[in-house]
Amino acid sequence: MVYDEDDYDPKKSKKNIGTRDRIIRAILATTIGMTMLYFSPLILLFSTFFILSVFLLISSLTGICYVYDLLEISTTNKNED
């Protein structure tokens, strides 16, 4: 399914990340954040890690992953909705 700019409404997005997936994303975001501190002199690597960790952290806190939404993937159980 291809989304048109007019079709897609992020406010209508429902949670598509399960509990396990959210925990893994939070752990990865923390690990990547700690790695950023180690590689801080390398600005390109720092920027890449920063963007990735922010994306993972936000998606783990909200339970919504827009990449999963575009690919029509859901890791939630039926009773988690």
Residue pairs with C-beta under 8 A, 6 or more apart in sequence:
1 72
3 70
10 66
13 64
13 66
13 69
14 64
14 81
15 62
15 63
15 64
15 76
15 80
15 81
16 63
16 64
16 65
16 68
16 69
16 73
16 74
16 75
16 76
17 25
17 59
17 60
17 63
17 64
17 65
17 68
17 74
17 75
17 76
18 74
18 75
18 76
18 77
18 80
19 80
20 75
21 60
21 75
22 59
22 60
22 63
23 60
25 56
25 57
25 59
25 60
26 56
26 57
26 60
26 61
28 53
28 56
29 53
29 54
29 56
29 57
29 60
30 53
32 49
32 52
32 53
32 56
33 49
33 53
35 49
36 46
36 49
36 50
36 53
39 45
39 46
39 49
40 46
59 65
63 76
65 73
68 74
68 75
